[in-house]
Amino acid sequence: MILRMLPALLAVVALQSASVEPDALLVQQQLRAADQALLDAIAPGDRAVWERLLAKDAVYVDENGAVLRRDQFLAALKPLPAGSSGHRRCSCRWCIRQGMLR
């Protein structure tokens, strides 16, 4: 009996996996695009991108341990000095999704 049900169970699992994967891939692509947009907005000091993507209750902790609330971080975001050059690229290669995304 179990052996006869195995193909049906495998088909259900395959269908569920197929329906989950595109969503997961889409979320990963959206997160990577948002991360890259944030990185690209640092050099010109583009606050509009950060205001759009940064959570309202965000807290930023820098490499020295200084803690900034969202409004403090946005106020401190300024264009880099003239003559500065370079490019930052998001190299995130994985994403773990937990809970509901809104």
N, C-alpha and C positions, 0 to 999 in steps of 0.2 A: 504494500500500500504506500509506504513512504517513498519507495523508489519510483512509483508511478507519479507521485506528486512533485518529485524533485524538478523535472523540467518546468513545470508551472511556477514553482517557487523561484527558480533561477531567472525565469522570464520577468517576474515581478521585480526582483532585485535589479535586474539589468535596466528595466524601465525607470525605476526610481533613481538609479545612479545616473542614467542619461538625463533625467530632468533636473538633477541637482548640479551637475557639472557646469552647464552653461551659466547658471546663476553665479556659481563660485568664481568662474573665470571672469565674468563681467564685473563682479565686485573687486577682484584683484586688479583688473585693468583700470577701473575707476579710482581706486586708492592710489595706484602708481601714478596716474595722470594728475591727481590732486597733489600728491607729494612733489612731483616734478614742477607743477605750477607754483607751489610754495617756494621751492628752491630758486626757481627762475625769478621770483618777485623780490628776493633778498637784495641783489646788487642794485637794482633801480629804486629800492625802498618803496615798492608798490603795495601800499596798505590795502587797496581795494581787494586784491586777491586774498590776502590774509583775513580781512574782515568777512569775506564771503565764506571761506573754508574753515576758519578757526572756530571751534565750539565756543558758545557764549560763556561757559564756565571754565574755559581753558586756563591752565597754569603752566608757565614756562619755567624750567629750571636750567640755568646755563651750566657750563662746564666747571664753574667755580662754586656752584651751589646756591647762587643767588636765585631767589624765587620772585617771579613777576606774574601778576594777574594779567588777564587778557588786555585790559585797557593800558596797563603799564607797558606791556610788550609792544602793543601797536604804537604807542607814543614814542617808544625808543627806536622803532624801525625807520631808519633813514637811508638814503642812497649812499652807496660806498663813495669814497673820495674820487675826484676826477683822476683819470689815469689808471684806476684799478682795472684789472682784467682777470679773466678766468671763467670757468664754467663748472657748476656743480651738477652732478647727475645722480638721480636716485638709483641705487643698485639693489633695492629690495627685490628679493627673488622668491619670497614666500609670504603667505598671509594665512592667518588662522581666524576663522569667523566663529564667534560665540554669540548666541542670543539673536534677537531680532535687530535688523537694520532698518532705520527709518529714513 
